[in-house]
């Protein structure tokens, strides 16, 4: 079985999430840029500053999804407010994914 790890972090931190996940055993991921809308935007002078986010998708095997997700959580200080959110979903089917052999 495969799992999809979602990490939503402040803009610019997605590369760090990918690096941590790879060190924990994943084979990469996908980064999507987004905008947070859950909180009222902060104001600077007369401008509203929208919270920009990076969304990272990482598909991992059942054998290491807990290790990868825990490494991301611990390394990205996600217990701190505003640092992001992490969640994991099981995938019913995955097509086109090829596991890469380590060199």
SVG drawing of the C-alpha trace seen along z (x, -y; Angstrom):
<svg xmlns="http://www.w3.org/2000/svg" viewBox="-10 -53 35 55">
<polyline fill="none" stroke="black" stroke-width="0.4" points="0.0,0.0 1.1,-3.6 0.5,-6.7 0.4,-10.4 2.1,-12.8 0.9,-16.4 3.0,-19.1 1.8,-22.7 4.6,-25.0 5.5,-28.7 6.7,-29.7 10.4,-28.8 10.5,-25.8 9.4,-23.1 12.9,-22.3 13.8,-21.6 10.8,-19.3 11.9,-17.3 15.5,-17.1 14.3,-15.8 11.9,-13.3 14.6,-12.0 17.0,-11.6 14.3,-9.6 13.8,-7.3 11.4,-8.9 12.3,-9.3 11.2,-12.9 7.9,-14.7 5.9,-17.4 5.8,-21.1 2.8,-23.3 2.6,-27.0 -0.5,-28.3 -2.0,-31.0 -3.4,-30.6 -6.9,-31.9 -7.7,-30.5 -6.7,-33.6 -7.2,-37.3 -4.4,-38.8 -1.8,-40.9 -1.5,-44.5 1.6,-46.4 1.1,-50.1 -2.1,-50.1 -1.4,-46.8 -2.7,-43.4 0.0,-40.7 -1.4,-37.3 0.3,-34.2 2.0,-32.4 2.4,-28.6 4.2,-25.7 2.3,-22.4 4.4,-19.3 3.1,-15.9 5.2,-12.9 4.1,-9.3 5.8,-6.7 5.5,-3.0 3.7,-1.6 7.0,-0.5 8.4,-4.0 5.6,-6.5 5.7,-6.9 9.5,-7.5 9.3,-10.1 6.3,-12.0 7.9,-12.0 11.2,-13.3 9.3,-16.2 7.3,-17.0 10.4,-17.1 12.7,-19.0 10.2,-21.7 9.0,-22.6 5.4,-22.0 4.4,-22.0 4.9,-25.8 2.0,-28.0 2.3,-29.2 5.0,-26.7 2.7,-24.5 0.6,-21.4 1.3,-17.8 -1.2,-15.0 -1.1,-11.5 -3.7,-9.6 -3.7,-6.0 -4.0,-5.7 -6.3,-3.0 -4.5,-2.8 -1.3,-4.3 -0.5,-4.0 2.6,-5.0 4.9,-5.2 8.2,-3.5 10.5,-2.8 14.0,-3.9 16.9,-1.7 19.6,-3.3 23.0,-3.6"/>
</svg>
